[in-house]
C-alpha cells in the first residue's frame, strides 16, 4: 500500500513520523511524494487522509507530474481522468496553473473525481465527454500540456488484481492498441505548438506502449517528436529510456520503498508548425 503526500502541505519525512506515531511503519518510495507502508491499513487509520494531506496512489502512478513538467500559468488537460488520482497530484505538484481540465466519459466516474478533489481541497474544470469523439466540448484554445492515461490491458497491476490474468485474452491487445492510437491522435490535435503530451498506461506490453507511440510518430504529424532521456525531469530513482519510462512491477524484495505497479510513460513534444486542424 503506497501513499502520496501533498508536498505543499507537509514533507514526506513529517508524514512518515506521523504514521509512526500512529503505529504505522513506512518507507520512502521511488518518487519524492511516495510513502510505502509496511502493511496495508484502512484509510480511516491514515493521519491526514480525511484532510487531504495524503492519498492512496501507487508510486508508479506518481511519476506523471514530473514527466508532464507543467508550469504556472499553463493550461493542462487530463484526458481519461477518472478516478482523479493523477488530477489531484498534478494540482498538488504545480501551483498557479491557469486551468486544469479533467475529462472522462463516465458521469459516475467523474463524480468520483469531484469527490476526490473536494477532499484534497483542489479545483479543476470537470468535463464529461468521450475523448475519442469530435471535441464539441473544446473551446478552441490549445493546451500547453496533456496527460493521456489511456485505457489498456492493465497487465501492470496484476500483482494487485490477479483476476486480470484470467479476464484478458491475447486478442484483446490489438483492440486496445487501436483505441490508444485514436486517443493519441485526438490529444495531438489539441496540443499547442511547443507543448508536451505524456502518454501513459498501466501496461507492460510493448504493443500498447512504445509500439503505439512509434505508430503515431510514423504518421505525418510535422514536428512531433519523442523527448530524449536528458530532457526528462524524472526523479532520480525512475529509469529513463529514450523519451519513455517503463516501470515493471516490483515487490518489497527489490529494496525499501521500491514496490510499484507496472507503468509506461512516453513524453512527446510539438516544436510548432503542425497542422492542428487535422
Secondary structure by P-SEA (a helix, b strand, c coil): cbbbbccccccaaaaaaaaaaacbbbbbcccccbbbbccccccccccccccccccccccccccccccccccccbbbbbccccccaaaaaaaaacccccbbbbbbccaaaaaaaaaaaaaaccccccccccccccccccccccccbbbbbccccccccccccccccccccccaaaaaaaaaaaaaaaaaaaccccbbbbbbbccccccccaaaaaaaaacccccbbbbccccccccccccccccbbbbccccccccccccccbbbbbbbbbcccccccc
